[in-house]
Every structure is written in C-alpha cells, then in structure tokens.
Amino acid sequence: MDLMLLAKAAVMGVVEGLTEFLPISSTGHLILAGALLGFDDDKAKVFDIAIQTGAIFAVILVYWQKISDTVKALPYQAEAQRFVLNVFIGFLPAVVLGLLFGKLIKEHLFTPWVVATTFIVGGFIILWAERRPPSSVRIRAVEDMRGRDALMVGLVQCFAMVPGTSRSGATIIGGMLLGLSRKAATDFSFFLAIPTLIGAGVYSLYKERALLSVEDIPMFATGLVVSFISAWICVRWLLKYIASHSFEVFAWYRIVFGLVVLATAWTGVVNWSA
C-alpha cells in the first residue's frame, strides 16, 4: 500500500468535498491541486469524477428527512410527485447535452484562458445576481417550483460543462436569476446534484474501467470517505451561512482564483488543458 498515494487521495478528497457545493468550481480546484501534487494522470482524472459520489452521500445525509418523507409520500401525494418530477426534468438536459458535447468540450475548452474567463465572468455574474431587487423573487421554496422552472435550472446547469463555471454556481446563481430565493436555489441545486453527480461518477468508472484494477480500491475508498466527511461539513455550514449572508464573498474569490489560473498557466506550474 502506497501511503503517499493515499495521502494525495485524501487531500484531493478534501478539495472535492469543500468545493463541490460552493459556487467556485470543484473542477478548477481539483486541476490545480492535482498539478501541485503530481496527481494528474488519466487514472487521477477518473478518480476526480468518482469521488464526487462521496460528496453526494453527504447531501443525502443532510437532506435525509426530506428525501425519506418524499419517498414515503410519493405514491399518493401530488407535491411529492411534482418534486421528484422536477428533479428528473432538471437532470435531463445535463444527460443529453453531456453525451452530445462532453467529449468536444474536453478537447477544446480545457484551456487556461477559458478556465480563467469563466471564473472571472462567473464572479461578476454572482455580484449582479446578488444586487437584484427583492421583488424579483417569486419562488421561496423548492416545493413551489413548476416543471418549467426545473427545466430552466437544468439548462443553466449545462453551462457547468465549461471548465471553471461550477455546477453549483450555475444552478444556484442561475436559479436566483430565474426568480428563486437564495435558499430555494441552493436546496434545488443540492437535490439536482444527486442524480447528476452519481450518474457522472458511474459513467466515468464504466467508461474508463480498463484503467482501473483491484489495487486502486484503497485510493478510491480514501478519496470517497474524505470527500464525504468534508462535504458534509461544508453543506451544513453553507446552509447556515446563506441564512444571513450573500454569495458575494465567493464572487470575489472566483475573480482572484481566475487571476491565479492565469498566473499558474503563464508560469507553467499547472497544465490547465489536462
């Protein structure tokens, strides 16, 4: 057992767990951390996607009561049925567009200029969203969403296929711009992440199964467990944070990180096209 490899897997798990559900792009942070750790080969790329599943288990745990109540009420309650349908509707665009354009995006958009631009532009979009008038909010809770709302958020989620955008950032801020409250947009982003990230992890493992072996189990297990723990802490913190704070601090963080991308690309420290 390679203890250094397990240590790197643990660090990457922490990075994944702490950044997956914040509007700051886990992909960008994983690329940077992987480059600095020398953990950026083809197997590491599969690892980065697979450990998202650990982070998702944290969301399931935090929202377990809501999920459990919904499943129990599904056979007879219209509200529960509408909620599940909305999550499914929001999930579909990522499946369709991901299968159609995923490979093309990886080949052409994983460049430092694209990553830096999306980080910086995303930061300014967050600042814009947080300055909208209170009257623009028309949906206070996920239970009030309709199919059209879910579809629009699902389409916005597809922007996250562009590296540096952030899936959470796209769905939360996109949801806010579409009329959802900060709390409703965050909750729906978390629920939408469950099928989206589990699906991406399973698909990646299946597609790249030839790269993997039994010896990789400790590395993947370490990353999954650590990402679960760190994501659980992060999600609980974020839900408390948004009750009395805006996302503006993350906007400025994105802008600074975009400059970091440019600096590391210019100096050759990080290969952002990896």
C-alpha positions as CSV (number, residue, x, y, z in Angstrom):
1,M,0.0,0.0,0.0
2,D,1.4,3.3,-1.1
3,L,0.9,5.7,1.8
4,M,2.0,8.8,-0.2
5,L,-0.7,7.9,-2.8
6,L,-3.3,7.6,-0.1
7,A,-2.3,10.9,1.4
8,K,-2.7,12.6,-2.1
9,A,-6.1,10.9,-2.4
10,A,-7.1,12.3,1.0
11,V,-6.0,15.8,0.0
12,M,-8.0,15.6,-3.2
13,G,-11.0,14.3,-1.3
14,V,-10.8,17.3,1.0
15,V,-10.6,19.7,-2.1
16,E,-13.6,17.9,-3.7
17,G,-15.7,17.9,-0.6
18,L,-15.1,21.6,0.2
19,T,-15.6,22.9,-3.3
20,E,-18.2,20.7,-4.9
21,F,-21.2,22.6,-3.4
22,L,-19.8,26.1,-3.3
23,P,-20.1,28.3,-6.4
24,I,-16.4,28.2,-7.0
25,S,-15.8,25.2,-9.3
26,S,-14.5,22.0,-7.9
27,T,-13.1,21.1,-11.3
28,G,-10.8,24.1,-11.3
29,H,-9.6,23.4,-7.8
30,L,-9.0,19.7,-8.5
31,I,-6.9,20.5,-11.6
32,L,-4.8,23.0,-9.5
33,A,-4.4,20.6,-6.6
34,G,-3.7,17.6,-8.8
35,A,-1.0,19.5,-10.7
36,L,0.7,20.7,-7.5
37,L,0.6,17.1,-6.0
38,G,1.7,15.4,-9.2
39,F,-1.7,13.6,-9.2
40,D,-3.0,14.4,-12.7
41,D,-2.6,11.3,-14.9
42,D,-5.5,9.6,-16.7
43,K,-6.4,7.5,-13.6
44,A,-6.4,10.6,-11.4
45,K,-9.0,12.2,-13.8
46,V,-11.3,9.2,-13.3
47,F,-10.7,9.5,-9.5
48,D,-11.6,13.2,-9.5
49,I,-15.1,12.3,-11.0
50,A,-15.6,9.2,-9.0
51,I,-15.1,10.8,-5.6
52,Q,-18.0,13.2,-6.3
53,T,-20.1,10.3,-5.2
54,G,-18.7,10.6,-1.7
55,A,-19.7,14.2,-1.6
56,I,-23.2,13.3,-2.8
57,F,-23.7,10.9,0.0
58,A,-23.1,13.9,2.3
59,V,-26.0,15.7,0.7
60,I,-28.2,12.7,1.0
61,L,-27.4,12.5,4.7
62,V,-28.1,16.2,5.3
63,Y,-31.4,16.1,3.4
64,W,-32.3,12.6,4.6
65,Q,-35.5,13.6,6.3
66,K,-36.8,15.4,3.2
67,I,-35.8,12.6,0.9
68,S,-37.3,10.0,3.2
69,D,-40.6,11.9,3.6
70,T,-40.8,12.4,-0.2
71,V,-40.3,8.7,-1.0
72,K,-42.9,7.7,1.6
73,A,-45.4,10.2,0.2
74,L,-44.6,9.6,-3.5
75,P,-47.5,7.1,-4.2
76,Y,-50.3,9.4,-3.0
77,Q,-49.1,13.0,-2.6
78,A,-49.1,15.3,-5.6
79,E,-46.5,17.6,-4.0
80,A,-44.0,14.8,-3.6
81,Q,-44.7,13.6,-7.1
82,R,-44.1,17.1,-8.5
83,F,-40.9,17.5,-6.6
84,V,-39.4,14.2,-7.9
85,L,-40.6,15.1,-11.5
86,N,-38.9,18.5,-11.2
87,V,-35.6,16.9,-10.2
88,F,-35.9,14.5,-13.1
89,I,-36.7,17.3,-15.5
90,G,-33.8,19.4,-14.2
91,F,-31.5,16.4,-14.6
92,L,-32.3,15.5,-18.2
93,P,-30.6,18.4,-20.0
94,A,-27.2,17.5,-18.5
95,V,-27.6,13.9,-19.6
96,V,-28.5,14.8,-23.2
97,L,-26.0,17.7,-23.7
98,G,-23.3,15.9,-21.8
99,L,-23.5,12.8,-24.1
100,L,-23.6,15.0,-27.2
101,F,-20.9,17.6,-26.4
102,G,-18.9,16.3,-23.4
103,K,-16.0,14.9,-25.4
104,L,-15.9,18.0,-27.7
105,I,-15.8,20.3,-24.6
106,K,-12.9,18.4,-23.0
107,E,-10.9,18.5,-26.3
108,H,-11.4,22.3,-26.9
109,L,-12.4,24.2,-23.8
110,F,-9.9,22.9,-21.2
111,T,-7.6,25.8,-21.7
112,P,-6.3,28.3,-19.1
113,W,-7.9,31.2,-20.9
114,V,-11.4,29.5,-20.9
115,V,-11.0,28.5,-17.2
116,A,-9.8,31.9,-16.1
117,T,-12.5,33.7,-18.1
118,T,-15.3,31.5,-16.7
119,F,-14.0,32.0,-13.2
120,I,-13.8,35.8,-13.6
121,V,-17.1,36.3,-15.6
122,G,-18.9,33.9,-13.1
123,G,-17.7,36.1,-10.3
124,F,-19.2,39.2,-11.8
125,I,-22.5,37.4,-12.6
126,I,-22.7,36.4,-8.9
127,L,-22.3,40.1,-7.9
128,W,-25.0,41.0,-10.4
129,A,-27.4,38.3,-9.1
130,E,-26.9,39.4,-5.5
131,R,-27.8,43.0,-6.4
132,R,-31.3,42.2,-7.9
133,P,-34.3,43.8,-6.1
134,P,-36.1,41.6,-3.5
135,S,-39.3,41.9,-5.7
136,S,-37.7,39.6,-8.3
137,V,-38.0,36.6,-6.0
138,R,-41.2,34.6,-6.9
139,I,-40.3,31.1,-5.6
140,R,-39.4,30.8,-1.9
141,A,-39.2,27.0,-1.6
142,V,-38.4,24.1,-3.9
143,E,-42.0,22.8,-3.3
144,D,-43.3,25.9,-5.2
145,M,-41.3,25.1,-8.3
146,R,-43.0,24.0,-11.5
147,G,-41.7,21.9,-14.4
148,R,-40.7,25.0,-16.4
149,D,-38.6,26.3,-13.5
150,A,-36.9,23.0,-13.1
151,L,-36.2,22.8,-16.9
152,M,-34.7,26.3,-16.9
153,V,-32.4,25.5,-14.0
154,G,-31.4,22.2,-15.6
155,L,-30.5,24.0,-18.8
156,V,-28.4,26.5,-16.8
157,Q,-26.7,23.6,-15.1
158,C,-25.3,22.6,-18.5
159,F,-23.1,25.7,-18.6
160,A,-21.1,23.8,-15.9
161,M,-19.7,21.6,-18.6
162,V,-17.5,24.5,-19.5
163,P,-14.5,24.2,-17.1
164,G,-14.3,26.8,-14.4
165,T,-18.0,27.5,-14.4
166,S,-19.1,25.5,-11.3
167,R,-22.1,23.2,-11.3
168,S,-23.3,24.6,-8.0
169,G,-22.6,28.2,-9.2
170,A,-24.6,27.7,-12.4
171,T,-27.6,26.2,-10.7
172,I,-27.7,28.4,-7.6
173,I,-27.0,31.7,-9.3
174,G,-28.9,30.7,-12.4
175,G,-31.8,29.7,-10.2
176,M,-31.7,33.1,-8.4
177,L,-31.7,35.0,-11.7
178,L,-34.7,32.9,-12.7
179,G,-36.6,34.0,-9.6
180,L,-35.8,31.5,-6.9
181,S,-34.8,32.7,-3.5
182,R,-31.3,32.1,-2.3
183,K,-32.5,29.2,-0.1
184,A,-34.7,27.6,-2.8
185,A,-32.0,27.8,-5.4
186,T,-29.4,26.2,-3.0
187,D,-31.7,23.4,-2.0
188,F,-32.7,22.6,-5.6
189,S,-29.0,22.7,-6.6
190,F,-28.2,20.1,-3.9
191,F,-31.1,17.8,-4.9
192,L,-30.2,18.1,-8.6
193,A,-26.7,17.2,-7.8
194,I,-27.7,13.7,-6.5
195,P,-28.6,12.1,-9.9
196,T,-26.2,14.4,-11.8
197,L,-23.0,13.5,-9.9
198,I,-23.8,9.9,-9.2
199,G,-24.6,9.4,-12.9
200,A,-21.3,11.1,-13.9
201,G,-19.3,9.0,-11.4
202,V,-20.8,5.7,-12.5
203,Y,-20.5,6.6,-16.2
204,S,-16.8,7.6,-15.8
205,L,-15.9,4.5,-13.9
206,Y,-17.6,2.3,-16.5
207,K,-16.1,4.2,-19.5
208,E,-12.5,4.1,-18.1
209,R,-12.7,0.7,-16.4
210,A,-9.7,-0.6,-18.4
211,L,-7.5,1.9,-16.5
212,L,-8.5,0.5,-13.1
213,S,-7.6,-2.5,-11.0
214,V,-8.2,-4.0,-7.6
215,E,-5.1,-2.3,-6.3
216,D,-6.8,1.1,-6.8
217,I,-9.6,0.3,-4.3
218,P,-7.8,1.8,-1.2
219,M,-7.1,5.0,-3.2
220,F,-10.7,5.4,-4.3
221,A,-12.0,4.4,-0.9
222,T,-9.9,7.0,0.8
223,G,-11.0,9.8,-1.6
224,L,-14.7,8.8,-1.2
225,V,-14.6,8.8,2.6
226,V,-12.7,12.0,2.9
227,S,-14.8,13.8,0.3
228,F,-17.9,12.6,2.2
229,I,-16.7,14.0,5.5
230,S,-15.5,17.3,4.2
231,A,-18.7,17.8,2.0
232,W,-20.9,17.0,5.0
233,I,-19.2,19.7,7.0
234,C,-19.3,22.1,4.0
235,V,-23.0,21.6,3.2
236,R,-24.1,22.1,6.8
237,W,-22.0,25.2,7.0
238,L,-23.3,26.6,3.7
239,L,-27.0,26.2,4.7
240,K,-26.4,28.2,7.9
241,Y,-24.3,30.7,6.0
242,I,-26.8,31.6,3.4
243,A,-29.5,32.3,6.0
244,S,-27.8,35.6,6.8
245,H,-25.1,36.2,4.1
246,S,-24.9,36.6,0.3
247,F,-22.7,34.9,-2.1
248,E,-20.6,38.0,-2.8
249,V,-17.5,36.7,-1.0
250,F,-17.5,33.7,-3.4
251,A,-17.7,36.1,-6.3
252,W,-14.5,38.0,-5.3
253,Y,-12.9,34.6,-4.6
254,R,-13.7,33.5,-8.1
255,I,-12.2,36.7,-9.6
256,V,-9.0,36.2,-7.6
257,F,-8.8,32.5,-8.5
258,G,-9.2,33.4,-12.2
259,L,-6.1,35.5,-11.8
260,V,-4.4,32.5,-10.1
261,V,-5.3,30.4,-13.2
262,L,-3.7,32.9,-15.5
263,A,-0.5,33.2,-13.3
264,T,-0.1,29.4,-13.0
265,A,-0.7,28.9,-16.7
266,W,1.8,31.6,-17.6
267,T,4.5,30.2,-15.4
268,G,3.8,26.6,-16.4
269,V,3.0,25.4,-12.9
270,V,-0.3,23.9,-13.9
271,N,-1.4,22.3,-17.2
272,W,-5.0,23.5,-17.4
273,S,-5.6,21.6,-20.6
274,A,-5.2,18.3,-18.7
